Amino acid sequence: MLVRSIRRLSEKVQEARATAESPRRGSSSEKRHRQTEKDLEARRYVSGVSLLAFFLSLAAGGIFAGIAGSPFPFLAAVLVGVFFLFALKVANQWERAVVLRFGRFVGLKGPGLFILIPIVDEISQLVDQRVRVTDVSAESALTKDTVPVNVDAIVFWTVWDAQKAVLEVADFLDAIALSAQTALRETIGRHMLAEMITEREQLGKQLQAILDEKTNPWGITVQSVEIRDVKIPPGLEDAMSRQAQAERERQARIILGTAETEISARFVEAGDAYKDHPLALHLRAMNMLYEAIKEKGSMVIVPSSAVETMGLGGLAGISALGQKKVTGE
């Protein structure tokens, strides 16, 4: 049994190395998850504490064998070391070990140091209960208005029941990724393109509700789903850009027309105010003329008819006469 266990351990280590060295398809988060699972798989059999106990037992057996002059203490130390090698296990603070005894579930162990009965007890899986992130993408999915889009999303999920996650589903990593991709395509088909672009948060909440309902029986909770990007075909993107530009130009012209209407209305009100008050109109005209010529070096040419209309002829003659008298003096 010991030889078989060691052989299984070596096979697992070689498989983990081959998997790490060979290129794999999938997202970066999926690769990280797989690498973490491989590390946990290796720690199911041997931990650092068990290796330390094994070598300490061998060292102690060698010392006692040298003192006693007999190999029996060393053989006993070897047996004790092998027991410690496969009996001492360690789970980190965020991990839970699913323990099977003769193939039947007996409980969860960890975090910390715990002891198993070699050969009888087996760690089925070490489950990481921290929040995990999975990248999900739906390529060429059709929206409700039959527009092909590529949608990228991020799923935040955590294992709240390690027993269900291991016993109810064979590979919960693949189950989460494939379920999220299917739910994303289904959600895209229920919404128009404009809704997907402008209501990403609402789309993420709907997707989270769909996934959470599916994964809860597995002991997994989907905390949130964030739509990272919605890509549309380049031709449709150009058409939408032109449409937006035309819409902005239409709004600009409407605003300009509204301004012209308001200005004309103000002019009508001003005309009504000056209609029965010619003196006020003359004063306003004089003020406008003054504002035009008050700057140094400015010159304004005013038609004679305008001067007569504003009653400025007498004023101009008086002003000229006053200047002549000053010159004569």
Secondary structure, 3 states (H helix, E strand, C coil): CHHHHHHHHHHHHHHHHHHHHCCCCCCHHHHHHHHHHHHHHHHCCCCHHHHHHHHHHHHHHHHHHHHHCCCHHHHHHHHHHHHHHHHEEEECCCEEEEEEECCEEEEEECCEEEECCCCCEEEEEEEECCCEEEEEEEEEEECCCCCEEEEEEEEEEEECCHHHHHHCCCCHHHHHHHHHHHHHHHHHHCCCHHHHHHCHHHHHHHHHHHHHHHHHHHCEEEEEEEEEEEECCHHHHHHHHHHHHHHHHHHHHHHHHHHHHHHHHHHHHHHHHHHCCHHHHHHHHHHHHHHHHCCCCCCCCCCHHHHHHHCCHHHHHHHHHHHHHHHHC
